[in-house]
Amino acid sequence: MVSEQKDTEFRHDEYGDLKKVYSIWLFMESPEYAAHTISSYTINHNTLYGEYVEKERYDLMNVIAVRLAVNGNLEGGSELHQMLETLFSSRMTVQEKEEKLEKDFGMRITESVKKGANSMCNYSDFVEGQGIKKGESRLGKLISALLKDGLTDVVECVAANEEIRAEYYKKYNIE
């Protein structure tokens, strides 16, 4: 980001040496009305009162939002959408992904690319696993609290119904 450039791209207060920064955000499983879109967000200067003329650059930060479809729908969107949805697809094997990326997008799948994609997929598996563990831990705490209060008949409802579970999480102050 912009602040990371201090002492690498500029020193002290030589802000004129700042480089333009793009932050690319991938939105997985976007709602249908937003899927397969790409937006750019920038900072602009507008003088609201007076005659101040700003000399600084406001084009240094740019956020690009790439919204992918729900369940990695490979139909529609730009070539970038289709390539990313192939890469992140949970419905395709690694072999199928490699073949599609090579055939449809002309990507050379080198060992370096395989290693990077594999570590990215392993990281997403790790994050998913952490989420599952947190959810299981939360539910375990709730069931223990319910049993401690003698509410055995509520346990099954809480396990089966997300809305009821949310109420009891709030009631027992379980984050």
N, C-alpha and C positions, 0 to 999 in steps of 0.2 A: 504494500500500500504506500501511500505518499509518505507517511512518517518513517517508514523503513529506509527511505533514501538518505536520511541524515547521516552524514559522515561516510557515505559511499558515493552518492551522486552530487552532494553539495556539502559544504562545511560552513559552520557558524551560521550567519544569516544570509547566505548567498542563495536565496530562494529562486532566483531566476534560472538556476541550473536544474530545477526539478524536472523530472520526466513524467510524461503522461502515463496514467495507470488505468488499466482495465481490470475490473473485478467481474468475473463471469460466474453467475449463479445458475445452477441447474435445479429446476423444480421438477421433481419426480411425481408422477401421477397427478398431474394438474387436472382441474375440473374440465369437463368437455368444452365449455365455452372459451377456455383459455389454452387448451392443448394445442400443440404444434404452432406456438407463437414465439417470436423473439422480440424483446423490447430493449430499448436503450434508455438509461436514466442519466441525466447530466446535471451539473450545477450551472446556473446562469445568474448573472448579476442584473438586478433591476433597481434603479434608484427610484424610491417611492416619494421622496420629497427633496427639493433642492436641486442644485445643478452640479453635484459631485460627479466627476468623470473618473471612473475606476481604471487604473492602468494595469492591475494585476491580471493574470490569466485565470480564467474560470473553467477552462477546458481540460484541466489536469486529471480529474476523476470522472470515470465513466463506468457505470454498472450495466452489464448486459445480462438480461434475464432470459434464459432458454427454458421454455415450458414443454415438458414431455407429456405424452398421453398416459392415461390410466392403463395399468397392466402392460405397458410397453407396446401399445398398438402400433404396429409397423406400417399401417396404411396411412397415407397422407403425410403432410408436413414436408419440410425441406430435406435435402440430402443430409444435412447435419442432424436433424431430428431422427431420421431413419438410422443413421450410423450410431448415434448415442443410444437409441432404443434397442438396437441389436446388441451393443456392447453390454448394456445393463439388464438385458432380458433374463428373467429367471426361468423362462420356458424353453430356452435353448441350451444345448450342451456346449462345452468349450469348443469342441470340434466343429459344431454347426456354426457357432459364432465366427470362428476363424475362417471357415469356408465362405460365409456370407460377406465378411469384411474384405476378404481378398477379391472375391468375384464381383460384388456389387459396388464396392467403394475403392477398389484398386489399392488397398493397403497391403504392404509387404509385412507379413507377420514374422518379425525376427525374434530371436530369443529374448532380446531386451524388451520388446513389446509384450511378449508372452509373460515375462516376469513382472512387468508393470501392471498389466491387466490382472494377473493372478493375485498380486498383492492388494490391488484395489478390491477385487472380489472377496479376498480373505478378510480385508478390513470391514467390508459391509456385512459379512457373516459374523464377525466379531461384534459389531455394533448391534446387530439383530440379536445375537446371543445375550449381550448385556441387557438389552431391553426385555427379553424374555425372563432373564434372572430377576430383574427388578420387579416385573409384573408378578412373578411367582412369589417373590419375597413379600410383596405388598399384600397379595391375596392370603398368604400364610399368616401374616400378622392379623389380618381382618378375621380370618376363621378362628384363630386362637382367642382373639378378643370376644368374639361371639360365643364360643364355647365356654370361656371363663364366666361370661354373664348368663350362662344357661340357655342361650338362644339357639339350641341345636336345630330347631325347625326352620330357622332363617338361613342356615348354612347352605342348604341346597339351592334356595332361591338366589342367594348372593352369587353362588358359583355359576348359575345358569343365566342370570339376567344382568346385563351390563348397567342398566339404569339403576336398579336396586343396589348393585354393588357400589356405584358412584355415590349414592345417598349414604350408605354405611361407611364408606371411606371418609366422607365429610363428617359424619356423626362421630366417628372414632378418631378423627383428626390424623388419618394415615396418609402421608404424602407418598 
